[in-house]
């Protein structure tokens, strides 16, 4: 269903582009309107042309397919989904890596008591 709607939507998109490009421009007379033109500026228009009617119908179909695609695509699932939580595992050091102050400290497991802190030895003064 979604693929069918997408194909129709794309067809209507290209049709709107085509039908708009082949129409004669209405704004071309605005520059000549102040110098005296046969058409009135924003005044009475003649009967709607077939191109105008086709543009209106294509625009309505475009809006309907856009709305339907939005509903069908988002139905039943959220656009914003939470990322799955992964367990953090420390990376073992590379062979020959320098040993820092926390080297060899094992992560605390759930439910296990916290290890007692190592006693701090005072610095010797000279």
Secondary structure, DSSP 8 states (H G I E B T S, - for coil): -HHHHHHHHHHHHHHHHHHHHHS--SGGGHHHHTT--SS-TT----S--HHHHHHHHHHHHHHHHHHHHHHHHHTTS-SS--------------TT----TTTT-----TTS--------------
